[in-house]
């Protein structure tokens, strides 16, 4: 198998969906199918079981995936290190930031201090959704991600460190009848549309909210939004209510009200990175990201 074929195999094994895997690889589904068939022919073993409705790994395929899933990222890291040496240790650190999250108070000083110490290191920042940050870590386009703890704590091969403890709040427009309250339960707003980001943006977030509503005896009237930013705008417009944490940029505005509720999850601000990423420069910068209390 070539390194590219390893990438084809591990991408399909991760998503178990030809459409999603081919989109991630920027090739057609038919081209990906041909590549998988060629790999199976070369190895003389069946790696996937395909039906009209599903794709799953065979036992042999699962075993191979467990051994190869980090090979491509390690290969890219090795090339990156070699290029850095060849170019006189010049390096770029790519950081992913969660949409709508306040990070300037601690990230800006860290960027300034580190850049003054390492003038050959540059930074590139990317704003993403929950799923976009995790995918960026997995495919190597991100070195670090700043997100919320509940979304990365159980992810395979991802390490994380809590930067700041936070909690969930029910967020309503400042014109909402309950905006004058300080603490409520979810059942108090069961008649309001509940704005939840689409599963393409975050599967875990919506599941946690709906599960807690069920525990309080009702199923929410859900409005799915395509992104965190859209959810924030809809809440401001009074189109519904939602759950946000205290690191969200709306927390410091007067257009909405953050109401205390019982905790749904642990939305603590968290730094995440791929466990196999052992780049010392990235690790040094990560150690500098500390929020003073």
N, C-alpha and C positions, 0 to 999 in steps of 0.2 A: 504493500500500500504506500502511495506517495503521501506527503504531508497534506496535500489538498484533498485526497481521498479520505484521509483520517478526519479532516474537517467536515466533509460531506456526511460521513457515517455518524460522527458524534452529534452533529446538529440535528439530523433526523432522529437519532436515538433520544435526544433531549426533548424534542417537541412531539415526536410520534405523530406527525402531521406533515404530509408532503407539501401542502400549500404554505404553511408557516415556515418550514425549513427552507424551501426554495426561495421564499422572499428574503429570509435572512442571508442566504448565500448569493442573492442577486442572479439566480439562474432560473430557467423554466422548470416546471414540475417534470416534464418529460426528460430534460437533461439530467435532473437529479435522479430520476428513476433509472436511467441508463447507467449512471455512475454507480449506484447501489448494486445493480445487477452485475456490473463488471467486477466490483469488489467481491461479491459473493462467488462469482465464477473463479476469480483468482484464488480465493481462500478455500474454495471447494466446500462451502458450508452455507446454510441458510441463516441469515442474521435477523430478518424481519418476517413476520407473518402478516400478509396484506389481505384485507377484504374490501368490499365496496364501502364499508362504513368505518373501518378502523385500521390502525397500524400498531403492531406490538412487537417487542423484541422476543426472539427465541432465547432459550437458556444460554446458548452459545453467544448470541448477540449481546445479552445482558452482561455476561462475563467479560466480553471484549470491551464493551462500553465502560465498565468500571475501571479497566486498566488504561484505556486510551482517552478518557474524557478530558484529562488535563494536558495531554501531550501537545495539542495545538497551541494552547496558551503558553506552555513552557517554551515551545519553539519560538513563538513571537517574542517572548521575554528575552530569550537567548540572543535573537537577532538584534533586539533593541539594545541590549548591553554591548554587543559587539560593535554596533554602529556608534554608540556613545564613546567607546574607547577609540574607534577609528577617527571620530570627529573631535577628539580632545575633550571628552566627557561632557559635551553639550547634551542636554536632556530636556524633555518636555513632560510635565505632569498633567494629566487630564483628570479633572475633578467634576463629578456629576452632582448637581444640587436639586433637591426636591422642589417642584413647582410651588410657588407661594410661600416658601420658607424664608424666615429672616436669618441671615447668616453674616451680614456685614460687620456686626459688632465684634466678632472674633476671627472671621476669615480674613478680612482686610488687613488687620495688623500682622497676622501670621504670614500673609503673602508678602507684605512689605519687608518684614524682618528677614525672611528666608531669602528673598531676592537680593537683598543687600549683602548677605553672607555668601550666596551662591549665584553670582552674576551670569553664570553659564546655564542656569536652569530657568526655563520659562514655564508658564502655566496657561492652560486653556480651560475655561469653565463652560459647562453645558447644563442647561435646565431640562429636567426630564420628569416624567411621571414615576410612580412607584415601580411599575414593571420595566420602564425604560432604564432606570438606574440599575436594576438587577441584571437585565440583559446586557447593559454596557460593561458591567464587571465580568460577566461570563465570556463575552466575545472579545475582551481585551481593549475595547475602545475607551474604557474608563479605568484609571488606576485607583481612584478613591471615590466614594459616594457618600453624601450627607443626606440621610433619610430618617425614617422613624423606625424605632426598634421592632415593633410588631411585624414589620414587613420583611425583615432580614434575619431575625433571630433563629429561624429554623431552616434557612436556605443552605443547601448542600455546598460545601467548599467555600463558604463565605464566613469570614471572621468579622467581628464588630466590637465597637467600644462606645458606651454611652457617653455623650458629651454633656448632656444636661437633662435632668429628670423633668418630665412634663406630664400633663394629664389631658384627657378629653374634655371638651365643653360642647354643650348644645349651643349653636349659633343661630340667632334670629335677626331679622331686620330691626333697626332701632324703632320702627313704627309698629312692630308686632305687639299684640295685646299683652304678651308675657314679658316684654322687654324690661319692665320695671322690676321683675323678680331677680333674685340672686341665685336661687337654687331650685331646680324642679326635677321631676322624673320624666322619662320618655313618654310614659302613658299620658302625661298632661298635654302632649302635642300630637296625640294619635290621629287627630283629624287633619293635621297639616301634611302637605306633600313633603316627603323626606328625600332630600337631594343626596344621591350617592354616585360616586364616580363609576363609570362603566367597568365591567370586568376586564376589558382590554387594558384599562388603566391601572386597576388594582382589584384582584379577586378577593384578597383577604379582608380589605377594609369593608366592603359591602357585606360580606358574610358575617363579620363581627357585629355590625350595626343591626342587621336583620335578626340575628340570633338573640341579641339583647332585647329587642322589641318583643319577640316571641316570649321571652322569659317574663316580660311584664304584661303578657296577656293580649297582645294584639299584633297584627301583621301590618307594617307601615305601608302607606300609599307612596310608592317609590317613583321618583323622577331620576332617571339615569342621565348623567351628564358626561360628555366625552373627555373631560379633563378636570383637574383640580381648579384651574383658573376659571373655567366655566361654572363650576359649582359655587365658587366664591362670588361671582357676578350674580348668579341667580339668587343666592341668599341675600345679597345687598339689595336686589330689586324686590325682595319680598315674595318671590315666587315659591318659596318653600323654606324649610329649615335644614340644618346639616350639622355634622360633627367635625370640629376642627380643634387643633391643639394650640397651646399658647405661643408656639413659635411661628404660627401663621401670621402673615403680614397684616391681616385684618384685625389682629388683637390690639394693635395700637391706634385704631381708627375709632370714630364715633358713629359710623354708618351702620354698624351691627352691634349686637350685645352678646357677650360670651357668658352663658349661664352654667353654673356648676351642676354636674350630674354625677351619678355613681360611675366609677371607671368602667369603660368597655374593654379597654386593652391597655397596653403600655406604649404610648406614642412618644417616648423619650427621644430627643434628638440624638442621632447615632451616626458614627463614622463607620463605614463598611469597606472592606477590600477583599479581593480574592485571596484565599489562604495560600495558594501557590505562588503569589506575587511576592518575591523575596528581594525586590529591588531596594537597596539600602538608602538611596536618595529619597524615594517615596516614603519609606519608613521613617526617615528623619523628619520629613515635613509633617507626617501624620502625628508624630509625637509632640509637635508644637501646637497642635489644635487642642487647646484647652480653654474652656469658658470659665473665667473667674467668678466666684460666688461671694 
